[in-house]
Amino acid sequence: MIIGNPKEVGLNFDRFNFLLVIGTTDVSLIPGITVAGATPELTHFTPAADAEYLVKGRCEVIRGVPVTPNGIPTPALLTRASLSLTKGIVGVAVSGARVKPRSIPFIDLGGEPGKDIRKYSMDRQVVRQLLDKAVTLGEAMDVGSTLILAESIPGGTTTAMATLAALGYNSLGRMSSTSPQNPKSLKEGVVRLALRDLPQDTLGKLAKVSDPVLLALAGIAAGFKGKSVLAGGTQMVAAAAVLKELFGKRAVIATTKWILDDKSADMLGLASEVGVEVLASHVDLNRSRYEGLKFYERGYVKEGVGAGGAMLAALSSGFKEEEVLNRMDQEYELLIAKS
């Protein structure tokens, strides 16, 4: 199922490139802020593990495979399964990651890991250089195809909330979470502390409260001469806001129905305020053969690693929902066989 019409916003998935941008922020080390890792310290390994699994189906930076003890897999599984049905080209870019992939090729944009935004700021010059490199990468991408940009950065919804707030949007309490129990008060407390003594200039604001993945996504989309899609949850609204603020450009967001159904967040409201259009895709995982996948229908994870955009590409390419679901079940079988 697709909510919205890709053709009406100029999207064509006959040819597309899928680029996963990974990085880290020390916000993920705050206890309780994210469940995208078995412990806060392990969240720094999650993006590299997602990238390795997406490309090769196995990980080297962590032992085992990215699945929780109760069987919930990384959203990279949904992405990998969906993209395997298409002819899209998949790549990885690293932007300020503390842990980099070991077993796959990637584009290194440099930058620095995101800080604990309550206390520290990224270096302005490093932020400027990261944006410049990201724009250059976008300019080098194939303009004859659609570009789907995805992310993996634990703690990213909190830095996205802070980024939107710093740019003047009412984002507090409106961001989603990987957990069905969205730690809204904790996130808001972090953001309020981050917004103290905020610099007046835009670059200074972003260096203080944002993260290297949001900045890279905006820069790549700015440089790309074709149609770009920001594939992800509520944090992609922040990427769209940075893109609009710094470069005066707009992109389309592709997300999942689970994000739209998240009553603890307000994806469509935020997107409307920023002025960005949203498409959503959905494969009913209640019909999966595996309980671990069915957890997605109960509010777990919801989005990540471009799952919504990957499903959108598969469904828009003519594959039926049943075909995509069967491929996800097959991928899950392989995943648990390795665990």
Order of alpha helices (4+ residues) and beta strands (2+ residues): beta-beta-alpha-alpha-beta-beta-alpha-beta-alpha-alpha-alpha-alpha-beta-alpha-beta-alpha-alpha-beta-alpha-alpha-alpha
